């Protein structure tokens, strides 16, 4: 890993407990299954922007073969290196806004709000452009990110609100103190373990709507293809907290 890769420090805060908030297993497998179904040609290769701990890349690699995973966080990549079944995931320490490769890919994807951690339209546009450049002709880009209308509804016109999400494991849950400004969504999280311990972390995001991501993709030479509310490919609606959009590169 090189030390000159810009990093926002997300992994410094969350790497040790990311898999508690976003568990591996059935949920990650469902995303991997959907991505495998969207893959136009597994033999053309697969690239993830924001690979993190490998929650999606590891199960996807079992279905499509080797996945190259880019992330700016050494801490998250260290978790990936320790993940069981990671043999077909190639970790790359790099910035998704500037990443280049000697090859192109049939599928490039960025999920779980990776796009939203880039806090300006310019940076988000550049990440999408970089992804588009790394697609083979006929390739597909898949983006899952936070849906601003749903978060605005959650806040009910207030600047700040507090949420609690219980988890299936008894005694565990996530408390979130949410602040929403016109440009930035700040979430300060407290994760509660069943043994009484807790973890704390804060993240910033720039939320979007599908039309905005479509504009990024169109400017990068891609064709908007679909927009969905979830990985079941339910039609998009504003009340869903995330959205999934797909784009194709002309053959």
C-alpha positions in Angstrom: 0.0 0.0 0.0 1.2 3.5 -0.7 0.9 6.2 1.9 0.0 9.1 -0.4 -3.6 7.9 -1.1 -6.1 10.5 0.3 -8.3 8.9 3.0 -11.2 10.4 4.9 -10.6 8.3 7.9 -13.8 6.2 7.7 -11.9 3.0 8.2 -10.0 4.4 11.2 -13.3 4.8 13.0 -15.4 1.9 11.6 -13.1 -1.0 10.4 -13.2 -2.9 13.6 -17.0 -2.9 13.9 -18.2 -2.3 10.3 -19.2 -6.0 10.0 -21.4 -5.7 13.1 -23.4 -2.8 11.6 -23.4 -4.3 8.0 -23.3 -8.1 8.7 -21.8 -10.5 6.2 -24.0 -13.4 5.4 -27.5 -13.4 3.9 -27.7 -9.6 3.3 -24.4 -9.4 1.6 -25.1 -12.6 -0.4 -28.4 -11.0 -1.6 -26.5 -8.0 -3.0 -23.9 -10.3 -4.6 -26.6 -12.4 -6.2 -28.2 -9.3 -7.7 -24.9 -8.0 -9.0 -24.1 -11.4 -10.5 -27.4 -11.3 -12.3 -26.6 -7.8 -13.6 -23.1 -8.8 -14.8 -23.1 -8.7 -18.6 -20.0 -10.9 -18.9 -18.1 -12.4 -15.9 -15.2 -13.4 -18.1 -14.7 -9.6 -18.8 -13.8 -9.0 -15.1 -15.4 -7.3 -12.1 -14.3 -4.2 -10.2 -15.6 -2.7 -6.9 -15.1 0.9 -5.9 -15.1 1.0 -2.1 -14.5 -2.7 -1.4 -14.2 -2.2 2.4 -14.1 -5.5 4.3 -15.2 -7.6 1.3 -18.8 -8.0 2.4 -20.0 -8.0 -1.2 -16.8 -8.8 -3.2 -16.1 -12.1 -1.4 -19.5 -13.8 -2.1 -19.6 -12.2 -5.6 -16.2 -13.7 -6.4 -17.7 -17.1 -5.8 -20.2 -16.5 -8.5 -18.3 -14.5 -11.1 -14.6 -15.2 -10.5 -12.0 -12.7 -9.4 -13.0 -9.3 -8.2 -10.6 -6.3 -8.0 -11.5 -4.2 -5.0 -10.4 -0.6 -4.6 -10.4 1.2 -1.3 -8.6 4.2 0.2 -8.7 2.8 3.8 -5.7 0.7 4.9 -7.8 -0.4 7.9 -10.7 -1.7 5.8 -8.3 -3.5 3.5 -6.7 -5.1 6.5 -10.1 -6.5 7.4 -10.5 -7.8 3.9 -7.1 -9.5 4.0 -8.3 -11.4 7.1 -11.7 -12.3 5.6 -12.4 -16.0 5.0 -12.8 -16.9 1.3 -11.0 -13.8 0.0 -8.7 -15.7 -2.3 -10.5 -14.4 -5.4 -10.5 -10.7 -4.3 -7.6 -8.6 -5.3 -7.3 -5.6 -2.9 -6.0 -2.3 -4.3 -5.1 0.7 -2.1 -6.2 3.7 -4.2 -8.5 6.7 -4.6 -11.6 5.9 -6.6 -11.5 9.4 -8.1 -8.1 8.8 -9.7 -7.8 5.0 -10.0 -6.4 3.7 -13.3 -5.9 0.1 -14.4 -4.1 -1.7 -17.2 -7.4 -3.5 -18.1 -11.1 -2.7 -18.4 -14.0 -4.6 -16.8 -17.4 -6.0 -17.7 -18.9 -4.8 -14.4 -17.9 -1.9 -12.2 -20.0 -1.3 -9.1 -20.0 1.0 -6.0 -22.6 0.1 -3.4 -23.7 0.9 0.2 -23.3 4.6 -0.2 -19.7 4.7 -1.5 -20.5 7.5 -3.9 -22.0 9.6 -1.1 -18.8 9.7 1.0 -17.4 12.0 -1.8 -18.7 15.3 -0.5 -18.8 17.5 -3.7 -20.6 17.1 -7.0 -17.2 17.4 -8.7 -15.7 14.4 -6.8 -18.8 12.3 -7.3 -18.8 13.1 -11.0 -15.1 12.2 -11.3 -15.6 8.8 -9.6 -18.4 8.0 -12.0 -16.3 9.1 -14.9 -13.4 7.0 -13.7 -15.7 4.0 -13.4 -17.0 4.6 -16.9 -13.5 4.7 -18.3 -12.8 1.3 -16.8 -15.7 -0.4 -18.5 -15.3 -2.5 -21.6 -17.7 -1.7 -24.5 -21.0 -3.3 -23.5 -20.1 -3.2 -19.8 -22.3 -2.1 -17.0 -21.9 0.3 -14.0 -24.1 -0.2 -10.9 -24.4 2.4 -8.2 -26.2 2.1 -4.9 -26.3 5.2 -2.7 -28.3 7.3 -0.3 -31.7 8.7 -1.4 -32.0 12.4 -0.2 -35.8 12.6 -0.4 -36.2 9.7 2.0 -33.8 11.2 4.5 -35.5 14.6 4.3 -38.8 12.9 5.1 -37.2 11.1 8.0 -36.2 14.5 9.4 -39.7 16.0 9.0 -38.2 19.4 8.4 -35.9 19.3 11.4 -32.2 20.0 11.2 -31.5 17.1 13.7 -33.1 13.9 14.7 -32.2 10.7 16.6 -32.9 7.2 15.4 -32.4 3.8 17.0 -32.2 0.6 14.9 -32.5 -2.7 16.9 -30.6 -5.7 15.5 -31.8 -9.3 15.7 -29.1 -10.3 18.2 -30.5 -9.5 21.6 -29.0 -6.5 23.3 -27.5 -5.0 20.1 -28.5 -1.9 18.1 -27.4 1.3 16.4 -28.3 4.7 17.7 -27.8 7.5 15.1 -27.7 11.2 15.8 -28.5 12.7 12.4 -27.9 16.2 11.1 -29.1 17.2 7.6 -28.0 20.4 6.0 -28.6 21.4 2.3 -25.3 19.9 1.3 -24.1 17.4 3.9 -25.6 14.6 6.0 -23.7 14.0 9.3 -24.4 10.8 11.2 -22.9 10.2 14.6 -23.4 6.5 15.5 -23.3 4.6 18.7 -23.2 0.8 18.4 -24.3 -1.1 21.4 -23.1 -4.7 22.1 -25.0 -7.2 24.2 -22.2 -7.2 26.8 -22.7 -3.5 27.5 -19.8 -2.2 25.5 -20.3 0.4 22.8 -18.5 1.9 19.8 -18.7 5.4 18.5 -18.1 6.9 15.0 -19.1 9.8 12.8 -19.5 9.9 9.0 -20.3 12.6 6.5 -22.2 12.0 3.2 -23.5 14.0 0.3 -26.9 12.5 -0.6 -28.2 12.6 -4.2 -31.2 11.7 -6.3 -31.2 9.3 -9.3 -31.4 12.2 -11.8 -28.1 13.6 -10.4 -26.3 10.3 -10.7 -27.8 9.8 -14.2 -26.3 13.2 -15.2 -22.9 12.1 -14.0 -23.1 8.9 -16.0 -24.4 10.6 -19.1 -21.5 13.1 -19.0 -19.2 10.1 -18.8 -20.6 8.6 -21.9 -22.8 6.0 -20.3 -26.5 5.3 -21.0 -28.9 5.3 -18.0 -30.6 1.9 -17.9 -32.6 1.3 -14.7 -33.4 2.8 -11.3 -34.5 0.7 -8.4 -35.4 1.0 -4.7 -33.5 -2.1 -3.6 -31.6 -5.2 -4.6 -34.9 -7.0 -5.5 -35.0 -4.4 -8.3 -38.2 -2.9 -6.9 -39.1 0.2 -9.0 -37.6 3.4 -7.5 -39.7 5.4 -5.1 -38.8 8.4 -3.0 -39.6 6.8 0.3 -36.8 4.2 0.1 -33.6 5.2 1.9 -31.3 4.0 -0.8 -31.5 3.6 -4.6 -29.8 1.5 -7.2 -29.1 2.8 -10.7 -27.5 0.9 -13.6 -25.8 2.3 -16.7 -24.3 0.7 -19.9 -21.4 1.6 -22.1 -22.0 1.5 -25.8 -20.8 -1.5 -27.6 
